[in-house]
Amino acid sequence: MLPMSKALKYAIKKGTIALALMLCASFLSGNTGSAEAAIPKTIRIGVIASTGKAAYKNAGIVKFTVQGNYQVIDAGALPPLNVLGDMEEGSSWQVAYLTTGIQVIRDGQPLIITPGPIVIQEKSHSGSNLVVLQSYTPNGSTTETAINKRYRGNMEFKLGSGYLTGINDLPLEEYLYGVVPREMSNNWPIEALKAQALAARTYAVVNYNKRIALGFNLLDTPDDQAYGGYDSEGAQATQAVQETQGEIITYRGEPISAVYHSNSGGHTEDNENVWSGPALPYLRGKPDPYSLKCKFGSWTYETVATGTDALGRLGVQDKLRQIDPNFGTLADIELIKYPSGRVKKIVITDSAGYTIEKTGSEFGKLFNPSFYTYLNEQSFMSNFFSVEFLQQNSLTVVDAAGNTRSVTGQSGLMAVSGDGTVSSLDGGSAGVYGTDGTNTVKLTVFPEQIVFKGHGWGHGVGMSQWGAYQMAKEGKTYRDIITFYYTGVEISK
C-alpha cells in the first residue's frame, strides 16, 4: 500500500484529478485502514484495465449507454468542470483512445478530444441509475468484444499509455451487492451470506489502495474480489450486505486480511504455509468438520502411470516428461506434508534415481492448471491429497540393464525388502527387492494406475465458504462462522 502522501503525489503528477480528489476526501475523512477510522464510503473498481489480471484490458474503444439520469463531464478541465451535457437514455456513446487524448463520440458524432478523464456521472445518486458497458475493442485490434454489463454509480474513462482504463466509482456497500453473490451463491443460507459480506467488506478495507498506482482501488476479478456489477446482484445477498452494514472483522482493533476459499477439505491451513510472509495469529489452521459434509469435501483423480487414461488425459510420467525430458521410468512418489495433511512437497523418482521436486500445488496444477477452475469431483482440486498405486493383471519391471518386461502370475513372485522382510509382490509397492533363489536384486515395479485421493478446493486459509454454508444450515449465526474460521477476532462497526 502506498502512503497517502505518495499516492496523492502520484495522482497529481499523472494529472489524474478525479483520483487526487478521491484520495483527498478519503484521507480527510480518516480512512487510514484502522478499525477506528471510517470505512470508506466509496470505492473505485477497475473494470477495464491494462494489467494482465484484468478481464477486459488495453481498450482502444469502449461503447456504452446509460439508464437513468447522467451527465458526461470532462474532468481534465479543472477548474471548473466542463459538463459536456446530459445523457439521454437510448443515446449511443463511445470513448476512443487517440495519441492526442480521449475522443468522445455521441450517436456517431465526435464531441471533443481531451486529455480527460471523462466521467459519466450521476446527476443525483439513485439505485435506478446504471451505466451500461456494451463492448470494447483493444487498441490496435479490429475485434470488438461484448461486455453487456450494467454498473451502479459513476464510470470514469482515463488515458493510459496506449489504452483506456474504465473505472466504476460507486458506494462501497453497493459494490458489495455485486461481490457477495459472485463469491457465494445468492441461494445459500442468509447467515452464510452475511459471513461472506463481512469477509468481502473487510478485504476491501484492508486492500483499499492495492491498485492505487493504476488509478483505482481494486480489480473486479478473483485476483482481488470477483465483482459483476448490477447484473450479478441477488436479493438475499443484498439483504446480507444491508443487515451487516459497516461491520468488519478485526483482531486487536485492526481489520484483518479476511481471505477465504471454497472448501477446506476438513482442515484449514496456516497462512505462512501458502503465501510468503509472517504467521498471522488469526489465520491459524484447525480441524473443520463442517467442510467435509459438503460438496468438494472429497475428490478423486484417477489416471495412468504412462500413456493416456480412458478420458484421454496424459498419465503422471508423461506429464512429468513435459516439464523435464530427463525424467525416465516412474518408480516412486513421496509426499511430505504439513500437519494439516496438505502436501508441502512431492518428490518423484525414476528408476535411475533421478528426482523431480514440486510443491503440492505445483504438482496438482500439472493436472488442473488452476485450482480456481472447477471441472468435476474427479478433478485435481487442491494440494490436500494422498496417493495410491494400483496394479491390474500384471506387473511391469525394469531389470538392471534397463529392459522393461511384463510379469504375470504374481502369486509366484516374492519380494525381499531392504531389511530382509519377505512379502508378496501383490502389494504394489513401487520399490521392491526380488529374488531368484540365489541372488537378490532391486526391481522397479511400475504401477499401471495411480489414484490421488484428495480433500477440498482452494488454498485452505481463512473461511471455508462451503463450511460456512454447512454451519448456517446447522443453525449457526454469521458471528459463529466468522469466529470459528478466524482465530481470536471480533466483529467491529
Secondary structure, 3 states (H helix, E strand, C coil): CCCHHHHHHHHHHCCCHHHHHHHHHHHHCCCCCCCCCCCCCEEEEEEEECCCCCCCECEEEEEEEEECCEEEEEHHHCCCCEEEEEECCCCCEEEEEECCEEEEEECCEEEEEECCCEEEEECCCCCCCEEEEEEEEECCCCCCEEEEEEECCEEEEEECCCCEEEEEEEEHHHHHHCCHHHHCCCCCCHHHHHHHHHHHHHHHHHCCCCCHHHCCCEECCCCCCCCCCHHHCCHHHHHHHHHCCCCEEEECCEECCCCEECECCCECCCHHHCCCCCCCCCCCCCECCCHHHCCCCCEEEEEECCCECCCCCECHHHHHHHHCCCCCCEEEEEEEECCCCCEEEEEEEECCCCEEEEEHHHHHCCCCCCCCCCCCCCCCCCCCEEEEEECCCCEEEECCCCCEEEECCHHHCEEECCCCCEEEHHHCCCEEEEECCCCEEEEEEECCEEEEEECCECCCCCEEHHHHHHHHHCCCCHHHHHHHHCCCCEEEC
